[in-house]
Amino acid sequence: MAASGVAEIRYAGPGDAAALTDFYESLDDESRYRRFLQPVPRVAPAMADHVLTPPNAVLVAVDLDGAVVAETVFAPPRRPDRIAEIAYAVAPTFRRRGLARSMVAQVLDDARRDGVREVEAMIGADNRPSVALMRSFGARIRYDDGALMAHLDLSG
């Protein structure tokens, strides 16, 4: 179920690079920092191209005007000894509507269906909403080199 003001939630394709770049650019400095875990004063189009490069899967929420207002990125493990990763961001004006929860749940369900057994998300140490969200999915949280790592076991 889409949140109020959201027209659809769907997987993005290469044609969404410009809209994804616009989304990243529209985020305030703190939101951009929380998404990328580093200062990003200017968003280069190559960032969206990189995020959209297979085998990554990018779920986007699009508003009634066609603008991306949230994204959840799933990066599958590229080697058998690695763990899949997720990252997400929601435009400040679309927060507290259940978008992140709904989108992360969909990505995790799809990953589980595809046989992924473990997923991690790196979270800034001060990002309490993301910690709470990941814990609501059963994640174990640990401190690792200046950030928090949320580890989800999808096998059970």
ZASE-270634 format. One record per residue (C-alpha): residue number from 0; residue in one letter; chain; x negated, y, z negated. Coordinates in steps of 0.05 Angstrom, whole numbers. Each point is the difference from the previous one (the first is absolute). Example, Ala and Ser with C-alpha at 12.3 -4.5 7.8 and 13.67 -1.06 7.14 Angstrom:
BEGIN
{dodren 0 "A" "A" {-246 -90 -156}};
{dodren 1 "S" "A" {-27 69 13}};
% end
This chain:
BEGIN
{dodren 0 "M" "A" {0 0 0}};
{dodren 1 "A" "A" {-30 66 21}};
{dodren 2 "A" "A" {-7 57 -50}};
{dodren 3 "S" "A" {41 63 10}};
{dodren 4 "G" "A" {-27 41 58}};
{dodren 5 "V" "A" {-36 -60 30}};
{dodren 6 "A" "A" {24 -23 68}};
{dodren 7 "E" "A" {-39 -65 2}};
{dodren 8 "I" "A" {-57 -41 -29}};
{dodren 9 "R" "A" {-38 -39 53}};
{dodren 10 "Y" "A" {-69 -25 20}};
{dodren 11 "A" "A" {-40 52 37}};
{dodren 12 "G" "A" {-35 -9 67}};
{dodren 13 "P" "A" {-56 36 38}};
{dodren 14 "G" "A" {51 52 23}};
{dodren 15 "D" "A" {9 23 -72}};
{dodren 16 "A" "A" {-72 25 -9}};
{dodren 17 "A" "A" {18 74 9}};
{dodren 18 "A" "A" {59 -6 -48}};
{dodren 19 "L" "A" {-43 -35 -51}};
{dodren 20 "T" "A" {-54 53 7}};
{dodren 21 "D" "A" {53 54 -11}};
{dodren 22 "F" "A" {23 -38 -62}};
{dodren 23 "Y" "A" {-70 -3 -30}};
{dodren 24 "E" "A" {-10 73 17}};
{dodren 25 "S" "A" {66 19 -34}};
{dodren 26 "L" "A" {-21 -31 -66}};
{dodren 27 "D" "A" {-25 48 -53}};
{dodren 28 "D" "A" {-73 -7 -22}};
{dodren 29 "E" "A" {17 -43 -61}};
{dodren 30 "S" "A" {45 -47 39}};
{dodren 31 "R" "A" {-53 -8 54}};
{dodren 32 "Y" "A" {-53 -13 -53}};
{dodren 33 "R" "A" {44 -53 -32}};
{dodren 34 "R" "A" {13 -34 67}};
{dodren 35 "F" "A" {-73 -2 23}};
{dodren 36 "L" "A" {-35 4 -69}};
{dodren 37 "Q" "A" {-46 54 25}};
{dodren 38 "P" "A" {8 73 19}};
{dodren 39 "V" "A" {27 7 70}};
{dodren 40 "P" "A" {2 74 16}};
{dodren 41 "R" "A" {16 -11 74}};
{dodren 42 "V" "A" {33 -60 32}};
{dodren 43 "A" "A" {-32 -23 64}};
{dodren 44 "P" "A" {45 -37 50}};
{dodren 45 "A" "A" {-50 -57 -3}};
{dodren 46 "M" "A" {24 -15 -71}};
{dodren 47 "A" "A" {69 -20 25}};
{dodren 48 "D" "A" {-31 -39 58}};
{dodren 49 "H" "A" {-42 -38 -50}};
{dodren 50 "V" "A" {59 -15 -45}};
{dodren 51 "L" "A" {41 -24 59}};
{dodren 52 "T" "A" {-55 -46 27}};
{dodren 53 "P" "A" {20 -74 -1}};
{dodren 54 "P" "A" {1 -43 -40}};
{dodren 55 "N" "A" {25 55 -47}};
{dodren 56 "A" "A" {75 7 -6}};
{dodren 57 "V" "A" {29 68 -15}};
{dodren 58 "L" "A" {71 8 -26}};
{dodren 59 "V" "A" {27 71 8}};
{dodren 60 "A" "A" {62 36 -25}};
{dodren 61 "V" "A" {25 51 50}};
{dodren 62 "D" "A" {47 57 -17}};
{dodren 63 "L" "A" {60 23 39}};
{dodren 64 "D" "A" {-44 46 42}};
{dodren 65 "G" "A" {-48 -57 18}};
{dodren 66 "A" "A" {-57 21 -46}};
{dodren 67 "V" "A" {-37 -52 -41}};
{dodren 68 "V" "A" {14 12 -74}};
{dodren 69 "A" "A" {-33 -62 -30}};
{dodren 70 "E" "A" {-47 -56 20}};
{dodren 71 "T" "A" {-24 -66 -27}};
{dodren 72 "V" "A" {-61 -31 31}};
{dodren 73 "F" "A" {-15 -74 -4}};
{dodren 74 "A" "A" {-71 -21 17}};
{dodren 75 "P" "A" {-5 -75 4}};
{dodren 76 "P" "A" {-64 -35 -21}};
{dodren 77 "R" "A" {-50 1 57}};
{dodren 78 "R" "A" {-38 -58 -29}};
{dodren 79 "P" "A" {24 -61 -41}};
{dodren 80 "D" "A" {-39 24 -62}};
{dodren 81 "R" "A" {35 68 0}};
{dodren 82 "I" "A" {65 24 -30}};
{dodren 83 "A" "A" {54 38 39}};
{dodren 84 "E" "A" {9 74 -18}};
{dodren 85 "I" "A" {58 48 -2}};
{dodren 86 "A" "A" {3 75 -4}};
{dodren 87 "Y" "A" {59 47 3}};
{dodren 88 "A" "A" {22 73 -4}};
{dodren 89 "V" "A" {67 35 -4}};
{dodren 90 "A" "A" {11 74 16}};
{dodren 91 "P" "A" {12 38 -65}};
{dodren 92 "T" "A" {71 20 22}};
{dodren 93 "F" "A" {19 -73 11}};
{dodren 94 "R" "A" {-26 -27 -66}};
{dodren 95 "R" "A" {43 -31 -55}};
{dodren 96 "R" "A" {48 -29 51}};
{dodren 97 "G" "A" {-27 -72 0}};
{dodren 98 "L" "A" {-38 6 66}};
{dodren 99 "A" "A" {-67 -25 -26}};
{dodren 100 "R" "A" {33 -57 -37}};
{dodren 101 "S" "A" {41 -21 60}};
{dodren 102 "M" "A" {-57 5 50}};
{dodren 103 "V" "A" {-51 -35 -44}};
{dodren 104 "A" "A" {50 -56 -14}};
{dodren 105 "Q" "A" {12 -9 75}};
{dodren 106 "V" "A" {-75 -2 15}};
{dodren 107 "L" "A" {-12 -50 -57}};
{dodren 108 "D" "A" {57 -44 23}};
{dodren 109 "D" "A" {-27 0 71}};
{dodren 110 "A" "A" {-70 -15 -25}};
{dodren 111 "R" "A" {25 -58 -43}};
{dodren 112 "R" "A" {39 -28 59}};
{dodren 113 "D" "A" {-64 4 41}};
{dodren 114 "G" "A" {-38 -41 -52}};
{dodren 115 "V" "A" {-38 56 -34}};
{dodren 116 "R" "A" {-14 -22 -72}};
{dodren 117 "E" "A" {-32 62 -31}};
{dodren 118 "V" "A" {5 75 10}};
{dodren 119 "E" "A" {-36 58 -33}};
{dodren 120 "A" "A" {14 74 -2}};
{dodren 121 "M" "A" {-51 51 -23}};
{dodren 122 "I" "A" {32 55 -43}};
{dodren 123 "G" "A" {-28 64 -27}};
{dodren 124 "A" "A" {-8 -5 -76}};
{dodren 125 "D" "A" {49 58 -11}};
{dodren 126 "N" "A" {55 -26 47}};
{dodren 127 "R" "A" {49 -26 -51}};
{dodren 128 "P" "A" {59 -7 48}};
{dodren 129 "S" "A" {-41 -48 44}};
{dodren 130 "V" "A" {-24 -39 -61}};
{dodren 131 "A" "A" {73 -8 -22}};
{dodren 132 "L" "A" {22 -20 70}};
{dodren 133 "M" "A" {-54 -53 7}};
{dodren 134 "R" "A" {14 -27 -70}};
{dodren 135 "S" "A" {74 -6 19}};
{dodren 136 "F" "A" {-22 -50 54}};
{dodren 137 "G" "A" {-40 -39 -52}};
{dodren 138 "A" "A" {-69 28 16}};
{dodren 139 "R" "A" {-57 -7 -48}};
{dodren 140 "I" "A" {-36 67 -7}};
{dodren 141 "R" "A" {-75 6 -13}};
{dodren 142 "Y" "A" {-48 58 -1}};
{dodren 143 "D" "A" {-54 -5 53}};
{dodren 144 "D" "A" {-52 53 16}};
{dodren 145 "G" "A" {41 62 -12}};
{dodren 146 "A" "A" {67 -26 26}};
{dodren 147 "L" "A" {52 -50 -20}};
{dodren 148 "M" "A" {10 -65 39}};
{dodren 149 "A" "A" {69 -30 2}};
{dodren 150 "H" "A" {-4 -74 16}};
{dodren 151 "L" "A" {62 -37 22}};
{dodren 152 "D" "A" {5 -76 5}};
{dodren 153 "L" "A" {50 -16 54}};
{dodren 154 "S" "A" {-7 -76 -5}};
{dodren 155 "G" "A" {50 -10 -55}};
% end
